[in-house]
Each structure stands twice: as structure tokens, then as C-alpha cells.
Amino acid sequence: MSVVPTVLLLRHGRTTANASGTLAGWTPGVGLDEVGLAQARAVGERLAAAGMPLARIVSSPLQRCQETAAAVLAELAGLAGGVPGVETDDRLGECRYGGWTGRPLTELAAEPLWRTVQDHPSAATFPPSTEADGPAAESIAAMAARIVAAVRETDAAVDAAYGPRAVWLAVSHGDPIKALLADAAGTHLDHFQRIHVDPGSISVVRYTERRPFVVRVNDVGGSLAGLIPPEPAHDQAEQDAPVGGGAGPATGAG
């Protein structure tokens, strides 16, 4: 079977904004709560238990993702061969919700744009902030394009630098990860709301020359050892599907 790098997509752990139903967006100072920190540590423990050889760890610049990445890294400290430091890529950041930033979801659900966001997200552009220096706004399509570009570019760089058996971790947010999974699955962005990604969950994608493969979605428990590509069997012919895709159940909660 063909062998390609493995992308682990980790949504940050729970925050007070998640718990209260507030759209945090790019609001500064939104960090993990106690539950979220425990979720991040649990991911690190699962990776450490699997002996996961991470080539790179790349994170959104937002505090909740940086804290998640740091908690994971702390749990991996004892791995043989060491672990990489955390890199930052703004393109992994949350969608820029503009004037919706910081507002309760229950309040936003009454806005006319809400139905577009839910039913036809490819047509949704968030309103600008009423404040001159307020949060920036973008469309869901623009958000999707930037995270897909970031992950594909980083994956190609990982392949070039570390080889096709490399595994790397991207720490991001719910909507960007859902958009990336929709792209990898070959489904329209208008269907990305059908995908559920919990705080502290791992989803997995592999990019082959011909097509991406979605290996896991919303995985919140169990062994991750099956994601480590095995050593090559010299007499095994290459095929379309990437190796290691069937080990362990996905735990979709949506």
C-alpha cells in the first residue's frame, strides 16, 4: 500500500466560552478551563502511550490552542528521540467572526445570517465589527481555503523533510477542522455543519497523490498506535489506500 504522512487534527480543549455558549472567535485571553486542560493532557497521554513519533507540532496562534499544544507537549517529554517544539501558523486560527465575536450563540441564532451559516455556509460572510479596531471579519469560504492551504502545504513540507512515514500534529478550532474534513472527504462546504468535532478530539487525514483519505473523525478515546505507519514490506505492491487507516474505531458524537 502507498505510504504518506499522517496529519493529526486536534481541536483545542474546552474553554469557558465553550461552556457558556459564547462565540469566542479571535477574542484574546480565552484559555482552557479545568476540563479543557484535562482533555489536552489526555491527548498527550494517548500520544505518549502510542509512542507517537511526531515530526512537527503546528498550532493556531490563539491562546486556547497554544495551551492545548503545550499540555500535549508536556506529556510527550519522555518519548525516546525527543519531541519538536510548537510552531505557530495564523492560518490554523479560528474563523474571523467580525461583529459576531464575543456574542452568545442563543442571541446569534435569532440573526437572519444564522440560517445561512447553518444551511449554506459557503455563502456566509460575517459582518464587520461596529468598532473601528474591532475583530476582523471573513467568509466561511475564506476560512476553509486558508486552513486547507496551510495543512496541505505543511504536509508536503513534512513529507519532503521527514519522509512518507512522518506523523505531525495540527492544533486548531472546530469550524476550521470541520471545513478541512469536508474538503478531504470531497464534500461541499455547505455540508461541513454535518461534521461534529468535540473539544479535545482528534481527527486524522492522509493526503495521497490521487486523493485525501479521512482516517478518523472526532476520536476522543482509545489507542492511537494504529496510526503509526508500519515498516515497508518489500514484496507488497503499492495501492491507492494509505496504510494504517482501519485501526481503532472513530468515536463520532454528532
Number of C-alpha atoms within 10 A of each C-alpha: 14 15 23 23 25 29 27 22 28 29 29 31 29 23 21 16 18 16 11 10 15 19 17 22 23 20 16 10 10 17 21 24 17 12 16 23 22 17 23 28 23 18 26 23 18 20 21 20 15 15 16 22 20 20 20 21 21 24 31 22 20 24 18 27 29 22 20 29 30 20 21 23 23 13 19 25 14 12 14 10 9 12 18 16 13 16 14 18 18 15 21 27 23 23 27 24 24 22 17 22 23 17 15 15 14 10 12 14 13 10 11 9 17 17 13 15 19 16 15 18 21 19 14 20 19 20 17 18 16 10 9 8 7 13 19 18 19 16 20 24 17 14 20 25 16 18 23 20 14 15 21 16 12 18 23 16 12 22 18 12 11 14 15 18 19 23 25 20 20 29 27 29 27 18 21 24 28 25 26 24 27 21 18 17 15 13 12 13 21 20 16 24 18 13 18 16 25 21 20 27 24 27 25 22 22 23 20 16 8 8 13 17 20 19 23 22 24 24 22 21 16 11 15 19 17 15 22 21 19 11 8 12 8 6 6 9 8 10 10 13 17 21 22 17 19 12 15 17 13 18 16 16 12 10
